[in-house]
Amino acid sequence: MKKNVYAIIDGQAGSCGKGKVIGQFAIQEDVDVAVSNCMPNAGHTFELNGVRRLFRNIPVSAVNPRTKLFIGQGSVIDMNVLEQEYEANKDILEGREIIVHPLVPLIEPRHIEEEKRRIQTGSTFKGCAPCMAEKIMRDPNLKFFKGYKNIKADPNYHRTFHDALNNAEKVLVEGSQGCDLSLNNINTHPNVTSRTVSFNQMLSDSKIPSSRLKKKIMVIRPFPIRISNEAYNGSYIYSGDYGNSKEFSWDQVNVGASLGIPPICVDSDLIEEFREEAPKLNELTSVTKKQRRIFDIDLKLLKENIEDNDPNELYLNFFEYLDYTLHGVSGKYSGCSDEDIYLNKYLRTYLDWLEGELNVPITMLRTGADFTHYIDRRPYVKSLKKIHINK
């Protein structure tokens, strides 16, 4: 059985920018087959040439017109959301076959109302948990997805998918949400989502044996986020902090990025002096459109997620939040070439520190939302491996 499966996961609390990483990988690696197991409570954004696309159930790999697309058994679909998603991306989806597992359940208004009534912690209140609960309980009232245009449930899904799997050179399993949101994460429960978030679960939901797995990529960010404490109706609902990390204001992050210093070093005087000329980095969640809360990195949480998932490499998104002069910059970093993108001492020290603490190579650095905005650090990582081998 050939190893032809690659998997991409969010190593923190979601919103690490998986959409960009998945789309970038799908295009650059010319992925043959992609499968996702998403729910409408999370969105993945991909931007190319100023065109921003949001995917919630359909695999982000749709941005590669050659990739064969599957929606796996771990998915939950809201038909209204799916139809909007399809129509918004009609230019790349129309007439293109998307194959769905026949046991993907449908969210109905009663699921959304039940979630609003019962969940007292952070949630996007999209009805995913009650819908999955009905599937677990084999509720006869639960409906399953049949089809929408060229997106169709396939009663022979197993054979169709495994034929594609066997014939593909590269298969991408797209992760959703983040490891800190995993249902059984003892550090963050009950401020979690309705399922396990791990590479193993991604493979299980996709009907892929672990023996096929070739590479695991974990996406992280220097300043992780949590969702807003404001609920759907404007009331206060505690969504949880980020471990023992300090919560920053967006002014601290903006001024820190402008000056090239950590947000923790930004006090009220610096904010007052540099607020107007600082970048306006202010993230809204892709689903609820509410302002995200932003925190310092928590190494303990991240190390545990790495131990649980054992990624081969890390993609550090939102790198420009450390120094905004890198915003939109593209190129390579080898550590020894005159053609390298320049990284100052603060950035080099930060990367060396983070890599040393996590003991996993950081191969890519995002510098902006667009597909082309990244620094390829693989030449540097490769040179370090050569030095280690020669020693």
C-alpha positions as CSV (number, residue, x, y, z in Angstrom):
1,M,0.0,0.0,0.0
2,K,1.7,3.2,-1.2
3,K,2.1,6.2,1.1
4,N,0.4,9.0,-0.8
5,V,-1.6,10.8,1.8
6,Y,-0.8,14.3,3.2
7,A,-2.7,15.8,6.1
8,I,-3.0,19.4,7.3
9,I,-4.2,20.3,10.8
10,D,-4.6,23.4,13.0
11,G,-2.3,23.0,16.0
12,Q,-4.0,25.6,18.2
13,A,-7.6,27.0,18.8
14,G,-8.7,27.3,15.1
15,S,-8.3,30.3,12.8
16,C,-4.6,29.6,12.2
17,G,-5.2,30.1,8.5
18,K,-5.5,26.5,7.3
19,G,-7.5,27.6,4.2
20,K,-4.4,29.4,2.8
21,V,-2.1,26.5,3.6
22,I,-4.5,23.9,2.1
23,G,-5.0,25.9,-1.0
24,Q,-1.3,26.6,-1.4
25,F,-0.5,22.9,-1.0
26,A,-3.3,21.8,-3.4
27,I,-2.0,24.1,-6.1
28,Q,1.8,23.8,-5.7
29,E,1.8,20.0,-5.1
30,D,-0.9,19.5,-7.8
31,V,-3.0,17.3,-5.5
32,D,-5.0,14.6,-7.2
33,V,-7.6,13.9,-4.5
34,A,-8.8,15.9,-1.5
35,V,-11.2,15.0,1.2
36,S,-12.6,17.2,4.0
37,N,-14.9,16.4,7.0
38,C,-16.2,19.9,7.8
39,M,-19.2,21.3,9.6
40,P,-20.8,24.8,9.0
41,N,-19.4,26.0,12.3
42,A,-16.0,26.7,10.8
43,G,-14.8,28.5,7.6
44,H,-11.6,28.3,5.6
45,T,-10.5,31.2,3.5
46,F,-8.3,31.2,0.5
47,E,-7.2,34.3,-1.4
48,L,-5.6,34.5,-4.8
49,N,-5.1,37.7,-6.9
50,G,-7.5,39.7,-4.6
51,V,-10.3,37.1,-4.9
52,R,-11.2,35.7,-1.5
53,R,-13.1,32.5,-1.2
54,L,-14.8,31.0,1.9
55,F,-15.2,27.2,2.2
56,R,-17.3,25.5,4.9
57,N,-18.1,22.1,3.6
58,I,-16.6,21.9,0.1
59,P,-12.8,21.1,0.2
60,V,-10.6,24.2,-0.1
61,S,-8.6,22.1,-2.7
62,A,-11.3,23.1,-5.1
63,V,-9.0,26.0,-6.0
64,N,-7.0,23.4,-8.0
65,P,-9.3,22.6,-11.0
66,R,-7.7,19.2,-11.4
67,T,-8.3,17.9,-7.9
68,K,-11.0,15.3,-7.4
69,L,-13.2,16.3,-4.4
70,F,-14.8,14.2,-1.6
71,I,-16.8,15.2,1.4
72,G,-16.3,12.5,4.1
73,Q,-18.5,10.8,6.7
74,G,-17.4,13.1,9.5
75,S,-19.1,16.1,7.8
76,V,-22.4,17.8,8.8
77,I,-24.2,19.9,6.2
78,D,-26.6,22.8,6.5
79,M,-28.2,23.0,3.0
80,N,-28.7,26.8,3.1
81,V,-25.0,27.2,3.9
82,L,-23.9,24.7,1.3
83,E,-26.0,26.4,-1.4
84,Q,-24.6,29.8,-0.6
85,E,-21.0,28.4,-0.5
86,Y,-21.6,26.7,-3.9
87,E,-23.1,29.8,-5.6
88,A,-20.3,32.0,-4.2
89,N,-17.7,29.7,-5.8
90,K,-19.7,28.7,-8.8
91,D,-17.0,29.8,-11.2
92,I,-14.7,27.0,-10.1
93,L,-17.4,24.4,-9.0
94,E,-20.0,24.4,-11.7
95,G,-20.1,21.1,-13.6
96,R,-17.5,19.6,-11.4
97,E,-18.3,16.4,-9.6
98,I,-18.1,16.5,-5.8
99,I,-18.7,13.1,-4.1
100,V,-20.3,12.9,-0.6
101,H,-20.5,10.0,1.8
102,P,-24.2,8.9,2.1
103,L,-24.2,9.2,5.9
104,V,-23.6,12.9,6.1
105,P,-26.5,14.3,8.2
106,L,-28.4,17.5,7.6
107,I,-28.8,20.3,10.1
108,E,-32.3,21.6,10.5
109,P,-33.7,24.6,12.4
110,R,-34.5,22.4,15.5
111,H,-30.7,21.6,15.8
112,I,-29.8,25.3,15.8
113,E,-32.4,26.1,18.4
114,E,-31.4,23.3,20.6
115,E,-27.8,24.4,20.6
116,K,-28.8,28.0,21.5
117,R,-30.9,26.6,24.4
118,R,-28.4,24.2,25.8
119,I,-24.8,25.3,25.1
120,Q,-23.5,27.8,27.7
121,T,-19.9,28.0,26.6
122,G,-18.4,29.4,23.4
123,S,-20.1,28.3,20.3
124,T,-21.0,29.5,16.8
125,F,-24.5,28.0,17.4
126,K,-24.8,26.4,14.0
127,G,-26.5,23.2,15.2
128,C,-23.6,20.8,14.6
129,A,-23.6,19.1,18.0
130,P,-27.3,18.3,18.2
131,C,-27.2,17.0,14.6
132,M,-24.3,14.7,15.4
133,A,-26.0,13.6,18.6
134,E,-29.0,12.5,16.6
135,K,-26.8,10.5,14.3
136,I,-25.2,8.8,17.3
137,M,-28.6,8.0,18.8
138,R,-29.8,6.7,15.4
139,D,-32.8,9.2,15.5
140,P,-35.3,8.2,12.8
141,N,-36.1,11.9,12.3
142,L,-32.6,12.7,11.1
143,K,-32.2,13.4,7.4
144,F,-29.1,12.8,5.3
145,F,-27.6,14.7,2.4
146,K,-28.8,13.5,-1.1
147,G,-27.5,16.0,-3.5
148,Y,-27.2,19.6,-4.7
149,K,-26.5,20.2,-8.4
150,N,-23.2,18.3,-9.1
151,I,-22.6,17.6,-5.4
152,K,-24.0,14.1,-4.9
153,A,-24.2,11.4,-2.2
154,D,-22.7,8.2,-3.6
155,P,-24.1,4.9,-2.3
156,N,-20.9,3.3,-3.6
157,Y,-18.7,5.8,-1.8
158,H,-16.3,3.3,-0.4
159,R,-15.4,1.9,-3.8
160,T,-15.4,5.3,-5.5
161,F,-13.1,6.8,-2.9
162,H,-10.7,3.9,-2.6
163,D,-10.3,3.7,-6.4
164,A,-9.4,7.4,-6.4
165,L,-7.1,6.8,-3.4
166,N,-5.3,3.9,-5.1
167,N,-4.9,5.8,-8.4
168,A,-3.7,9.1,-6.9
169,E,-0.1,10.2,-6.6
170,K,-1.0,12.8,-3.9
171,V,-4.1,12.8,-1.6
172,L,-4.8,15.7,0.8
173,V,-6.8,15.3,4.0
174,E,-8.0,18.8,5.0
175,G,-8.4,19.5,8.7
176,S,-11.0,21.6,10.3
177,Q,-11.1,23.7,13.6
178,G,-8.1,23.2,15.9
179,C,-6.4,20.8,18.4
180,D,-7.2,23.0,21.4
181,L,-10.9,22.7,20.5
182,S,-10.8,18.9,20.5
183,L,-13.8,17.5,22.5
184,N,-11.6,15.6,25.0
185,N,-8.9,18.2,25.5
186,I,-8.5,18.4,29.3
187,N,-6.9,21.9,29.0
188,T,-9.8,23.6,27.3
189,H,-13.0,21.6,28.0
190,P,-15.9,22.6,28.1
191,N,-14.8,25.5,25.7
192,V,-14.4,23.0,22.9
193,T,-16.1,21.8,19.8
194,S,-18.3,18.7,19.2
195,R,-15.7,16.2,18.1
196,T,-12.0,15.1,18.3
197,V,-9.5,17.1,16.3
198,S,-6.4,15.1,15.5
199,F,-4.6,13.5,12.5
200,N,-5.9,10.1,13.6
201,Q,-9.5,11.3,13.7
202,M,-9.1,13.0,10.3
203,L,-7.9,9.7,8.8
204,S,-10.8,7.8,10.4
205,D,-13.4,10.2,9.2
206,S,-11.9,10.0,5.7
207,K,-11.8,6.1,5.6
208,I,-8.0,6.2,5.1
209,P,-5.7,3.6,6.8
210,S,-2.8,5.2,8.7
211,S,-0.3,3.2,6.7
212,R,-1.0,5.5,3.8
213,L,0.1,8.6,5.6
214,K,3.2,10.2,4.2
215,K,3.4,13.7,5.8
216,K,1.6,15.6,8.6
217,I,1.7,19.4,8.5
218,M,0.6,21.4,11.5
219,V,-0.4,25.1,11.0
220,I,0.2,27.4,14.0
221,R,0.4,31.2,14.6
222,P,2.5,33.3,17.0
223,F,-0.5,34.8,18.7
224,P,-3.4,32.3,18.9
225,I,-7.0,33.4,19.1
226,R,-10.3,32.5,20.8
227,I,-13.7,33.4,19.6
228,S,-15.6,36.4,20.9
229,N,-17.4,36.4,24.3
230,E,-20.4,37.8,22.5
231,A,-23.1,35.3,21.7
232,Y,-25.4,35.3,18.6
233,N,-28.0,37.5,20.4
234,G,-25.5,40.0,21.8
235,S,-25.4,38.6,25.3
236,Y,-22.2,37.7,27.1
237,I,-21.0,34.1,27.0
238,Y,-17.6,33.0,28.2
239,S,-15.7,31.4,25.4
240,G,-12.5,30.6,27.4
241,D,-9.1,32.0,27.6
242,Y,-6.0,30.5,26.0
243,G,-4.3,28.4,28.7
244,N,-2.2,30.7,30.9
245,S,-1.4,33.1,28.2
246,K,-1.9,36.8,28.4
247,E,-4.7,38.3,26.3
248,F,-3.6,41.2,24.2
249,S,-5.5,44.1,22.8
250,W,-5.5,44.5,19.0
251,D,-3.8,47.9,19.6
252,Q,-0.9,46.1,21.3
253,V,-0.6,43.6,18.4
254,N,-0.8,46.4,15.8
255,V,1.8,48.7,17.4
256,G,4.1,45.7,18.1
257,A,3.9,44.7,14.5
258,S,4.6,48.2,13.4
259,L,7.7,48.6,15.7
260,G,8.9,45.0,15.3
261,I,8.6,44.2,19.1
262,P,6.4,41.7,21.0
263,P,2.9,42.9,21.9
264,I,3.7,42.3,25.6
265,C,6.2,45.1,25.4
266,V,3.6,47.6,24.1
267,D,2.2,49.8,26.8
268,S,-0.4,52.5,26.7
269,D,2.2,55.3,26.0
270,L,3.4,53.4,22.9
271,I,-0.2,52.8,21.7
272,E,-1.0,56.5,22.1
273,E,2.1,57.5,20.1
274,F,2.0,54.9,17.3
275,R,-1.7,53.8,17.0
276,E,-2.5,56.0,13.9
277,E,0.5,54.8,11.8
278,A,0.3,51.1,12.9
279,P,-1.4,48.5,10.7
280,K,-5.1,47.8,11.4
281,L,-4.9,44.1,12.1
282,N,-8.3,43.3,13.5
283,E,-9.6,39.8,12.8
284,L,-13.2,38.7,12.5
285,T,-14.3,35.1,12.6
286,S,-15.2,33.8,9.1
287,V,-18.5,32.4,10.3
288,T,-20.0,34.7,13.0
289,K,-18.1,37.9,11.8
290,K,-17.4,38.8,15.4
291,Q,-14.0,40.1,16.6
292,R,-11.5,37.4,17.7
293,R,-9.7,37.7,21.0
294,I,-5.9,37.3,20.6
295,F,-3.4,35.9,23.1
296,D,0.3,35.2,23.6
297,I,1.5,31.7,22.6
298,D,1.1,29.0,25.2
299,L,4.0,26.6,24.8
300,K,2.5,24.0,27.2
301,L,-0.7,23.6,25.2
302,L,1.1,23.6,21.9
303,K,3.7,21.1,23.0
304,E,0.9,18.7,24.1
305,N,-0.8,19.0,20.8
306,I,2.5,18.3,19.0
307,E,3.1,15.2,21.2
308,D,-0.5,14.0,20.5
309,N,-0.1,14.5,16.7
310,D,3.6,14.2,15.9
311,P,3.7,16.5,12.9
312,N,6.6,16.4,10.4
313,E,6.7,20.1,9.9
314,L,5.1,23.4,11.0
315,Y,3.7,26.2,8.9
316,L,3.9,29.4,10.9
317,N,1.0,31.6,9.7
318,F,0.6,35.4,10.5
319,F,4.3,35.8,10.7
320,E,3.9,39.4,9.6
321,Y,2.3,40.1,13.0
322,L,5.8,39.9,14.4
323,D,7.1,42.6,12.0
324,Y,4.8,44.2,9.5
325,T,7.6,45.3,7.2
326,L,7.3,41.7,5.9
327,H,3.7,42.0,4.9
328,G,3.2,40.7,1.4
329,V,6.8,39.7,1.0
330,S,7.5,36.5,-0.9
331,G,10.7,34.5,-1.4
332,K,13.1,32.0,0.2
333,Y,15.3,31.9,3.3
334,S,18.3,29.6,3.3
335,G,20.4,31.5,5.9
336,C,23.3,31.9,3.6
337,S,22.2,33.4,0.2
338,D,22.3,37.0,-0.9
339,E,19.0,36.4,-2.5
340,D,17.4,35.5,0.8
341,I,14.5,37.4,2.3
342,Y,16.0,39.5,5.1
343,L,15.0,38.4,8.6
344,N,16.4,40.6,11.4
345,K,17.9,39.3,14.6
346,Y,14.6,39.5,16.5
347,L,12.8,37.3,13.9
348,R,15.7,34.8,13.6
349,T,16.0,34.5,17.4
350,Y,12.2,34.0,17.6
351,L,12.2,31.2,15.0
352,D,15.2,29.5,16.6
353,W,13.6,29.7,20.0
354,L,10.2,28.4,18.8
355,E,11.8,25.6,16.8
356,G,14.0,24.6,19.7
357,E,11.1,24.5,22.1
358,L,8.8,22.5,19.8
359,N,11.5,20.3,18.2
360,V,9.7,20.4,14.8
361,P,11.0,22.3,11.8
362,I,9.2,25.4,10.7
363,T,9.2,25.2,6.9
364,M,6.9,28.0,5.8
365,L,6.2,31.6,7.0
366,R,3.0,33.4,6.0
367,T,3.4,37.1,5.3
368,G,-0.1,37.9,4.1
369,A,-3.5,36.5,3.1
370,D,-2.8,36.0,-0.6
371,F,-1.6,32.7,-1.9
372,T,1.7,34.3,-3.0
373,H,2.5,35.8,0.4
374,Y,4.9,33.4,2.1
375,I,8.6,32.8,2.8
376,D,9.9,29.3,2.0
377,R,12.2,28.3,4.8
378,R,12.7,24.7,3.6
379,P,16.2,25.5,2.1
380,Y,17.3,26.6,5.6
381,V,15.8,23.6,7.3
382,K,17.5,21.3,4.7
383,S,20.9,22.9,5.2
384,L,20.6,22.4,9.0
385,K,19.8,18.7,8.4
386,K,22.9,18.4,6.2
387,I,25.1,20.0,8.9
388,H,23.6,17.6,11.5
389,I,24.3,14.5,9.3
390,N,27.9,15.6,8.6
391,K,28.6,16.0,12.3
